[in-house]
Amino acid sequence: MNKDRESHRIFLIRHGETDWNKVFRYQGISDVPLNGEGLEQARKLAVRLSRVLPDRVLASPLSRAARTAEVIMELNASDTVIETRSELKEMSFGIWEGLTVAEIREIDLETYEKWRLAPFSCSPAGGDDYDSIFERSKLFASQLVNEGTPGQNTFVVAHGGVLRAIAAALLELGDMDLLWKARFDNCSITIIDIWGTRPSLLLSNDTWHLRITGDEAIASMLFPY
């Protein structure tokens, strides 16, 4: 990708599919690996990104995100080292971890219904609250912006919940609730350009690389400028 531009381009990348994703089982901080489909998704994503030379690659230490980052870099001409960052771990869902929605409704219906309608008003027992996740993400986003330079490409490989919070922080929304309805599908790409200190959303939840047949066709896909 041509880097002759003035923006710091941040690629927010969600990890590939896991068996728990497939059955809508809450993962949170549980270290669930990619399944076969997730590995293939990561490989297609790697092909899509093979022409983008990253200056930084930051990944959650949880294996589903870390392995996605590894697959991306295995097909990339860059020798950039993957940086593991603990603040990119997904939020904890406490007693809901490992459970499907149906199972959660059986044991914790009142909290789940309240959380579903207003996720920032409560959290599952033993889980993280959104205020702490948002504060963590704002600090990370601030560091990312301050450390970035014009023309730089940064890959951030993490999880749906924390990526929503990081996107809200990067876009200076001030309230994560404004991005809660945004989608971050498995192996999707969301791009935010930072022009000086001014953010601009360039691409959201792009998964076309998962829908196209043939590596050559995937590799030829261009990102908007």
C-alpha positions in Angstrom: 0.0 0.0 0.0 1.2 3.5 -0.9 2.3 5.2 2.4 2.8 8.7 0.8 0.1 10.2 2.9 -0.1 12.3 6.0 -2.2 10.1 8.2 -1.4 7.4 10.7 -3.5 4.5 9.5 -4.8 2.1 12.2 -6.2 -1.2 11.2 -8.5 -2.7 13.9 -8.7 -6.4 13.2 -10.9 -9.0 15.0 -9.6 -12.5 15.5 -10.8 -15.5 13.5 -13.6 -17.8 14.4 -13.5 -20.2 17.4 -15.8 -23.1 18.2 -17.3 -20.9 20.9 -18.0 -18.1 18.4 -19.8 -20.7 16.2 -22.4 -21.6 18.9 -22.6 -18.0 20.4 -20.8 -19.1 23.6 -19.4 -16.2 25.7 -15.6 -16.3 25.6 -14.3 -13.2 27.3 -10.9 -13.9 28.8 -11.2 -17.6 28.3 -8.3 -18.7 26.0 -10.2 -20.4 23.2 -8.1 -21.2 20.1 -9.1 -20.6 16.5 -10.9 -23.5 14.9 -10.3 -24.7 11.3 -12.6 -22.1 9.8 -10.9 -19.4 11.9 -7.5 -20.4 10.6 -8.7 -20.2 7.1 -10.3 -16.8 7.7 -7.0 -15.6 9.1 -5.2 -16.9 6.1 -7.5 -15.0 3.7 -7.1 -11.9 5.8 -3.3 -12.3 5.6 -3.6 -12.5 1.8 -5.7 -9.3 1.8 -3.1 -7.5 4.0 -0.1 -8.9 2.2 0.5 -5.7 0.3 0.2 -3.5 3.4 3.5 -3.1 5.2 2.8 -2.5 8.9 5.2 -0.4 11.1 3.6 -1.9 14.2 1.6 -5.0 15.0 -0.1 -5.1 18.4 -2.0 -8.2 19.5 -4.0 -9.5 22.5 -2.1 -12.3 24.3 -5.2 -14.6 24.1 -4.4 -17.3 21.5 -7.3 -16.6 19.1 -6.0 -13.1 18.5 -2.3 -13.8 18.9 -2.5 -16.7 16.3 -4.5 -14.4 13.9 -1.7 -11.9 14.1 0.9 -14.6 13.5 -0.9 -15.9 10.4 -1.1 -12.3 9.0 2.6 -11.8 9.5 3.6 -15.1 8.0 2.4 -13.9 4.6 3.6 -10.3 5.0 6.9 -9.0 3.6 7.5 -6.9 6.7 9.8 -8.1 9.4 7.8 -6.1 12.0 7.7 -8.0 15.3 4.3 -8.7 16.9 3.9 -6.8 20.2 1.7 -8.6 22.8 -0.3 -6.1 24.9 -2.3 -7.2 27.9 -4.7 -4.2 27.6 -5.9 -5.7 24.4 -7.4 -8.8 26.2 -11.2 -9.1 25.9 -13.4 -8.0 28.8 -14.2 -10.7 31.3 -17.8 -12.0 31.3 -17.4 -13.5 34.8 -20.0 -16.2 35.5 -21.2 -16.0 31.9 -18.0 -17.3 30.4 -18.3 -20.6 28.6 -22.1 -20.3 28.5 -24.5 -19.8 25.6 -27.2 -17.2 25.7 -29.8 -19.8 26.5 -27.7 -21.1 29.4 -27.2 -17.6 30.7 -30.9 -16.9 30.6 -31.5 -20.0 32.7 -29.1 -18.9 35.6 -29.1 -15.1 35.4 -32.1 -14.0 33.5 -32.7 -10.7 35.3 -29.1 -9.4 34.9 -28.9 -10.6 31.3 -32.1 -8.9 30.3 -31.0 -5.7 31.9 -27.5 -6.0 30.4 -28.9 -6.7 26.9 -31.1 -3.5 27.0 -28.5 -1.3 28.7 -25.0 -3.0 28.7 -23.4 -0.1 30.4 -25.7 -0.2 33.4 -24.5 -3.5 34.8 -22.1 -6.4 34.3 -22.2 -10.2 35.1 -21.0 -11.3 38.5 -17.2 -11.5 38.5 -17.0 -9.8 35.1 -15.6 -6.5 33.9 -17.7 -3.3 33.8 -17.7 -1.2 30.7 -16.4 1.9 32.4 -13.1 0.1 33.3 -12.8 -1.3 29.7 -13.5 2.1 28.2 -10.9 3.8 30.5 -8.3 1.1 29.6 -9.1 1.6 25.9 -8.9 5.3 26.1 -5.4 5.1 27.6 -4.3 2.6 24.9 -5.8 4.8 22.1 -4.1 7.9 23.4 -0.7 6.1 23.5 -1.3 4.8 20.0 -2.1 8.3 18.6 0.8 10.0 20.5 3.3 7.3 19.3 2.1 7.3 15.7 3.7 9.2 12.8 2.3 10.4 9.4 2.4 7.5 6.9 2.6 4.8 9.6 0.5 1.6 9.3 -0.5 0.0 12.6 -2.3 -3.3 13.0 -4.3 -3.9 16.2 -5.5 -7.5 16.5 -7.9 -8.1 19.3 -11.5 -8.9 20.3 -15.0 -7.5 19.5 -15.7 -5.8 22.8 -12.3 -4.2 23.3 -12.2 -3.1 19.6 -15.5 -1.3 20.0 -14.1 0.6 23.0 -10.8 1.4 21.2 -12.7 2.6 18.1 -14.9 4.8 20.3 -11.8 6.2 22.0 -9.9 6.8 18.7 -13.0 8.6 17.2 -13.3 10.7 20.3 -16.9 9.7 20.8 -16.6 10.1 24.6 -19.2 7.4 25.1 -18.7 3.8 24.1 -22.5 3.4 23.9 -22.4 5.2 20.5 -20.4 2.3 19.0 -22.1 -0.6 20.8 -24.3 -1.3 17.8 -21.3 -1.4 15.4 -20.3 -4.8 14.1 -16.8 -6.3 14.4 -17.2 -9.7 12.7 -14.5 -12.4 12.8 -11.4 -11.4 10.8 -13.0 -8.1 9.8 -11.0 -4.9 9.2 -12.0 -1.5 10.4 -9.6 1.4 9.5 -9.3 4.7 11.3 -7.0 7.4 9.9 -5.4 9.9 12.3 -4.6 13.2 10.6 -2.4 14.9 13.1 -4.7 14.4 16.0 -7.9 14.4 14.0 -9.6 11.0 13.5 -11.4 9.8 10.4 -13.3 6.5 10.0 -12.2 5.1 6.6 -13.6 1.6 6.7 -15.9 -0.4 9.0 -16.2 -4.2 9.4 -14.9 -5.0 6.0 -15.0 -8.8 5.4 -15.0 -9.0 1.6 -11.8 -11.0 1.7 -13.7 -13.8 3.3 -16.3 -13.8 0.5 -14.1 -13.8 -2.6 -12.6 -17.0 -4.1 -9.0 -17.1 -5.1 -5.9 -15.7 -3.4 -5.0 -13.5 -6.4 -8.3 -11.8 -6.4 -8.1 -11.3 -2.7 -4.6 -9.9 -2.9 -5.7 -7.4 -5.6 -8.3 -5.8 -3.4 -7.4 -2.2 -2.6 -8.3 -0.2 0.4 -9.8 3.2 -0.1 -7.5 6.2 0.3 
